[in-house]
Amino acid sequence: MIEVRGLQKSFVSGTGSQRREVAAVRDVSLTAPNGSITGLVGPNGAGKTTTLRVIATLVKPDAGQARVDDQDTVTQSLAVRRSLGVLSDARGLYARLTARENIRYYGRLRGMEDGAIDERIERIAKLIEMEDLLGRRTEGFSQGERMKVAIARVLINDPQNVVLDEPTNGLDIMSTRALRELLRHLRELGKCVLLSSHIMQEVVALTDRIVIIAEGRVLAEGTSGELIERAGTATLEDAFVKLTGTHGVSS
């Protein structure tokens, strides 16, 4: 389970007379329970990525708290990392290594034995339909192929909690369907899945509950049906626009 309460985080922008403090997250509270897929959506600059980075122990909050399996992300960061798999907005792969070698390296960083790593690689590759990629060097991989390898790295140690930042970016229709099945499989296993996405159709198809944030604050949360009903609109996209008061594309 992932819990965030009263999260606040600001960053300093500019230098000299142009130096100013920018509030990325002003007040975010959310709960992503086990056995559920929770979606985080909001316009550009809403604070989604900063919130996910706090959960991932990459950023320390100025106020408030994030907890993963009842462990504080600041004071118990090592324990949090052991129970967390994170797909960030950076998908960097080692180009000279094969897909299998990239994934195996992450397994070793997690302290796994080679036999256990190879077994997990085969299971994950089958789940997300990437068996044919394992022996190829990742240099020249398409965006979708790179995404598959990145997701496999996230799942290599079978984490209880999975955080995914825009997981469907670059995936074709068949790969997206495979990812949906994988996330549903994780939910059936009782995993906690928290993801951000700017594609409303994917949010509806993938998530059990949705948290909408804008300007660093949570504006609404609930199922897609509850949010549509609350906004009095016909679609989740229209509900998003009405609830956030924006007319831009979410991300």
One Martini backbone bead per residue (centre of mass of N, CA, C, O) as a GRO file, in nm:
protein
  251
    1MET     BB    1   0.098   0.035   0.020
    2ILE     BB    2   0.012   0.378  -0.063
    3GLU     BB    3   0.086   0.687   0.122
    4VAL     BB    4  -0.038   1.029   0.120
    5ARG     BB    5   0.031   1.330   0.331
    6GLY     BB    6   0.050   1.659   0.288
    7LEU     BB    7   0.214   1.726   0.038
    8GLN     BB    8   0.531   1.914   0.000
    9LYS     BB    9   0.703   2.094  -0.283
   10SER     BB   10   0.996   2.287  -0.354
   11PHE     BB   11   1.172   2.496  -0.593
   12VAL     BB   12   1.456   2.645  -0.727
   13SER     BB   13   1.458   2.924  -0.951
   14GLY     BB   14   1.717   3.049  -1.068
   15THR     BB   15   1.917   3.357  -1.043
   16GLY     BB   16   1.951   3.590  -0.835
   17SER     BB   17   1.699   3.804  -0.915
   18GLN     BB   18   1.551   3.530  -1.044
   19ARG     BB   19   1.509   3.403  -0.782
   20ARG     BB   20   1.277   3.130  -0.706
   21GLU     BB   21   0.993   2.977  -0.569
   22VAL     BB   22   0.854   2.656  -0.658
   23ALA     BB   23   0.546   2.495  -0.643
   24ALA     BB   24   0.480   2.159  -0.708
   25VAL     BB   25   0.366   2.081  -0.412
   26ARG     BB   26   0.098   2.165  -0.182
   27ASP     BB   27  -0.154   1.923  -0.157
   28VAL     BB   28  -0.108   1.576  -0.117
   29SER     BB   29  -0.356   1.310  -0.106
   30LEU     BB   30  -0.322   0.943  -0.097
   31THR     BB   31  -0.449   0.607  -0.192
   32ALA     BB   32  -0.282   0.287  -0.266
   33PRO     BB   33  -0.396  -0.014  -0.276
   34ASN     BB   34  -0.412  -0.327  -0.258
   35GLY     BB   35  -0.542  -0.477  -0.534
   36SER     BB   36  -0.480  -0.206  -0.712
   37ILE     BB   37  -0.546   0.057  -0.957
   38THR     BB   38  -0.392   0.377  -0.961
   39GLY     BB   39  -0.465   0.697  -1.091
   40LEU     BB   40  -0.261   0.977  -1.219
   41VAL     BB   41  -0.392   1.300  -1.299
   42GLY     BB   42  -0.282   1.586  -1.507
   43PRO     BB   43  -0.152   1.858  -1.589
   44ASN     BB   44   0.093   2.036  -1.662
   45GLY     BB   45   0.250   2.087  -1.354
   46ALA     BB   46   0.078   1.937  -1.117
   47GLY     BB   47   0.282   1.702  -0.957
   48LYS     BB   48   0.322   1.402  -1.034
   49THR     BB   49   0.629   1.346  -1.052
   50THR     BB   50   0.701   1.448  -0.771
   51THR     BB   51   0.528   1.248  -0.617
   52LEU     BB   52   0.669   0.992  -0.729
   53ARG     BB   53   0.957   1.071  -0.625
   54VAL     BB   54   0.890   1.059  -0.330
   55ILE     BB   55   0.799   0.765  -0.321
   56ALA     BB   56   1.095   0.676  -0.451
   57THR     BB   57   1.317   0.853  -0.274
   58LEU     BB   58   1.432   1.103  -0.463
   59VAL     BB   59   1.251   1.300  -0.281
   60LYS     BB   60   1.217   1.546  -0.039
   61PRO     BB   61   0.996   1.674   0.157
   62ASP     BB   62   0.884   1.962   0.321
   63ALA     BB   63   0.602   1.821   0.367
   64GLY     BB   64   0.483   1.560   0.494
   65GLN     BB   65   0.394   1.217   0.371
   66ALA     BB   66   0.542   0.901   0.269
   67ARG     BB   67   0.413   0.557   0.232
   68VAL     BB   68   0.543   0.212   0.225
   69ASP     BB   69   0.428  -0.022   0.398
   70ASP     BB   70   0.462   0.172   0.654
   71GLN     BB   71   0.709   0.332   0.520
   72ASP     BB   72   0.927   0.580   0.524
   73THR     BB   73   1.084   0.759   0.261
   74VAL     BB   74   1.307   0.888   0.453
   75THR     BB   75   1.373   0.699   0.719
   76GLN     BB   76   1.303   0.419   0.513
   77SER     BB   77   1.429   0.398   0.219
   78LEU     BB   78   1.546   0.108   0.186
   79ALA     BB   79   1.286  -0.045   0.246
   80VAL     BB   80   1.121   0.081   0.020
   81ARG     BB   81   1.299  -0.013  -0.224
   82ARG     BB   82   1.248  -0.323  -0.177
   83SER     BB   83   0.910  -0.273  -0.232
   84LEU     BB   84   0.995  -0.123  -0.511
   85GLY     BB   85   0.875  -0.036  -0.841
   86VAL     BB   86   1.024   0.186  -1.099
   87LEU     BB   87   0.886   0.393  -1.362
   88SER     BB   88   1.022   0.635  -1.515
   89ASP     BB   89   1.082   0.901  -1.747
   90ALA     BB   90   1.342   0.728  -1.760
   91ARG     BB   91   1.471   0.470  -2.011
   92GLY     BB   92   1.753   0.382  -1.972
   93LEU     BB   93   1.992   0.199  -2.166
   94TYR     BB   94   2.226  -0.044  -2.245
   95ALA     BB   95   2.326  -0.067  -2.569
   96ARG     BB   96   2.542  -0.317  -2.552
   97LEU     BB   97   2.312  -0.467  -2.432
   98THR     BB   98   2.094  -0.682  -2.379
   99ALA     BB   99   1.796  -0.727  -2.255
  100ARG     BB  100   1.879  -0.946  -2.055
  101GLU     BB  101   2.124  -0.791  -1.934
  102ASN     BB  102   1.970  -0.551  -1.828
  103ILE     BB  103   1.786  -0.712  -1.634
  104ARG     BB  104   2.003  -0.872  -1.478
  105TYR     BB  105   2.147  -0.631  -1.352
  106TYR     BB  106   1.905  -0.547  -1.173
  107GLY     BB  107   1.888  -0.808  -1.016
  108ARG     BB  108   2.170  -0.784  -0.886
  109LEU     BB  109   2.113  -0.514  -0.743
  110ARG     BB  110   1.881  -0.679  -0.572
  111GLY     BB  111   2.028  -0.964  -0.482
  112MET     BB  112   2.002  -1.179  -0.696
  113GLU     BB  113   2.002  -1.478  -0.831
  114ASP     BB  114   2.053  -1.608  -1.139
  115GLY     BB  115   1.827  -1.819  -1.139
  116ALA     BB  116   1.599  -1.622  -1.053
  117ILE     BB  117   1.633  -1.425  -1.281
  118ASP     BB  118   1.581  -1.613  -1.524
  119GLU     BB  119   1.297  -1.694  -1.439
  120ARG     BB  120   1.173  -1.407  -1.440
  121ILE     BB  121   1.234  -1.331  -1.731
  122GLU     BB  122   1.056  -1.548  -1.863
  123ARG     BB  123   0.787  -1.461  -1.736
  124ILE     BB  124   0.781  -1.166  -1.828
  125ALA     BB  125   0.821  -1.207  -2.133
  126LYS     BB  126   0.551  -1.355  -2.167
  127LEU     BB  127   0.356  -1.139  -2.053
  128ILE     BB  128   0.490  -0.897  -2.265
  129GLU     BB  129   0.596  -1.004  -2.534
  130MET     BB  130   0.963  -1.041  -2.535
  131GLU     BB  131   1.130  -1.292  -2.630
  132ASP     BB  132   1.264  -1.172  -2.907
  133LEU     BB  133   1.450  -0.951  -2.736
  134LEU     BB  134   1.661  -1.078  -2.534
  135GLY     BB  135   1.917  -1.124  -2.755
  136ARG     BB  136   1.918  -0.819  -2.804
  137ARG     BB  137   2.037  -0.531  -2.860
  138THR     BB  138   1.920  -0.207  -2.763
  139GLU     BB  139   2.028  -0.092  -2.999
  140GLY     BB  140   1.756   0.032  -3.194
  141PHE     BB  141   1.522   0.042  -3.036
  142SER     BB  142   1.222   0.098  -2.986
  143GLN     BB  143   1.017   0.249  -2.773
  144GLY     BB  144   0.852  -0.004  -2.706
  145GLU     BB  145   1.095  -0.192  -2.650
  146ARG     BB  146   1.217  -0.022  -2.424
  147MET     BB  147   0.974  -0.036  -2.237
  148LYS     BB  148   0.975  -0.338  -2.185
  149VAL     BB  149   1.251  -0.348  -2.047
  150ALA     BB  150   1.184  -0.146  -1.821
  151ILE     BB  151   0.953  -0.313  -1.697
  152ALA     BB  152   1.117  -0.567  -1.637
  153ARG     BB  153   1.303  -0.430  -1.431
  154VAL     BB  154   1.084  -0.354  -1.227
  155LEU     BB  155   0.985  -0.679  -1.193
  156ILE     BB  156   1.228  -0.871  -1.116
  157ASN     BB  157   1.168  -0.866  -0.777
  158ASP     BB  158   0.869  -0.871  -0.708
  159PRO     BB  159   0.708  -0.625  -0.621
  160GLN     BB  160   0.449  -0.494  -0.428
  161ASN     BB  161   0.523  -0.208  -0.555
  162VAL     BB  162   0.402  -0.006  -0.838
  163VAL     BB  163   0.557   0.255  -1.036
  164LEU     BB  164   0.411   0.442  -1.320
  165ASP     BB  165   0.538   0.652  -1.581
  166GLU     BB  166   0.396   0.636  -1.861
  167PRO     BB  167   0.374   0.318  -1.976
  168THR     BB  168   0.241   0.362  -2.288
  169ASN     BB  169   0.472   0.488  -2.414
  170GLY     BB  170   0.528   0.366  -2.745
  171LEU     BB  171   0.299   0.168  -2.767
  172ASP     BB  172   0.135  -0.054  -2.917
  173ILE     BB  173  -0.152  -0.219  -2.924
  174MET     BB  174  -0.042  -0.499  -2.835
  175SER     BB  175   0.138  -0.394  -2.601
  176THR     BB  176  -0.089  -0.261  -2.443
  177ARG     BB  177  -0.249  -0.519  -2.394
  178ALA     BB  178  -0.022  -0.662  -2.240
  179LEU     BB  179  -0.005  -0.454  -2.012
  180ARG     BB  180  -0.288  -0.485  -1.907
  181GLU     BB  181  -0.258  -0.781  -1.828
  182LEU     BB  182  -0.029  -0.739  -1.630
  183LEU     BB  183  -0.175  -0.546  -1.431
  184ARG     BB  184  -0.404  -0.743  -1.368
  185HIS     BB  185  -0.218  -0.956  -1.253
  186LEU     BB  186  -0.107  -0.786  -1.021
  187ARG     BB  187  -0.379  -0.742  -0.887
  188GLU     BB  188  -0.443  -1.047  -0.837
  189LEU     BB  189  -0.175  -1.060  -0.645
  190GLY     BB  190  -0.201  -0.784  -0.458
  191LYS     BB  191  -0.094  -0.541  -0.581
  192CYS     BB  192   0.046  -0.218  -0.598
  193VAL     BB  193  -0.078   0.031  -0.834
  194LEU     BB  194   0.088   0.328  -0.968
  195LEU     BB  195  -0.028   0.561  -1.222
  196SER     BB  196   0.056   0.755  -1.501
  197SER     BB  197  -0.154   0.946  -1.743
  198HIS     BB  198  -0.269   1.104  -2.066
  199ILE     BB  199  -0.464   0.860  -2.137
  200MET     BB  200  -0.791   0.819  -2.087
  201GLN     BB  201  -0.849   0.536  -2.196
  202GLU     BB  202  -0.635   0.401  -2.012
  203VAL     BB  203  -0.746   0.484  -1.741
  204VAL     BB  204  -1.014   0.338  -1.770
  205ALA     BB  205  -0.890   0.047  -1.840
  206LEU     BB  206  -0.678   0.024  -1.580
  207THR     BB  207  -0.843   0.156  -1.345
  208ASP     BB  208  -1.013   0.189  -1.030
  209ARG     BB  209  -0.875   0.466  -0.953
  210ILE     BB  210  -0.882   0.836  -0.945
  211VAL     BB  211  -0.640   1.106  -0.944
  212ILE     BB  212  -0.681   1.458  -0.942
  213ILE     BB  213  -0.441   1.705  -1.042
  214ALA     BB  214  -0.365   2.062  -0.962
  215GLU     BB  215  -0.139   2.275  -0.861
  216GLY     BB  216  -0.057   2.057  -0.625
  217ARG     BB  217  -0.362   1.939  -0.608
  218VAL     BB  218  -0.637   1.777  -0.500
  219LEU     BB  219  -0.962   1.765  -0.663
  220ALA     BB  220  -1.012   1.446  -0.726
  221GLU     BB  221  -1.182   1.123  -0.651
  222GLY     BB  222  -1.232   0.804  -0.821
  223THR     BB  223  -1.413   0.676  -1.031
  224SER     BB  224  -1.499   0.734  -1.345
  225GLY     BB  225  -1.803   0.746  -1.283
  226GLU     BB  226  -1.788   0.945  -1.043
  227LEU     BB  227  -1.652   1.180  -1.200
  228ILE     BB  228  -1.869   1.213  -1.417
  229GLU     BB  229  -2.101   1.268  -1.222
  230ARG     BB  230  -1.982   1.513  -1.077
  231ALA     BB  231  -1.944   1.682  -1.357
  232GLY     BB  232  -2.170   1.623  -1.575
  233THR     BB  233  -2.063   1.417  -1.794
  234ALA     BB  234  -1.977   1.183  -2.060
  235THR     BB  235  -1.664   1.200  -1.995
  236LEU     BB  236  -1.352   1.196  -1.860
  237GLU     BB  237  -1.231   1.426  -2.022
  238ASP     BB  238  -1.453   1.631  -1.951
  239ALA     BB  239  -1.417   1.607  -1.646
  240PHE     BB  240  -1.127   1.700  -1.634
  241VAL     BB  241  -1.167   1.983  -1.751
  242LYS     BB  242  -1.378   2.079  -1.542
  243LEU     BB  243  -1.217   2.016  -1.272
  244THR     BB  244  -0.949   2.187  -1.364
  245GLY     BB  245  -1.000   2.434  -1.568
  246THR     BB  246  -0.891   2.316  -1.839
  247HIS     BB  247  -0.761   2.295  -2.210
  248GLY     BB  248  -0.544   2.094  -2.196
  249VAL     BB  249  -0.305   1.855  -2.197
  250SER     BB  250  -0.241   1.589  -2.037
  251SER     BB  251   0.049   1.420  -1.824
   0.00000   0.00000   0.00000
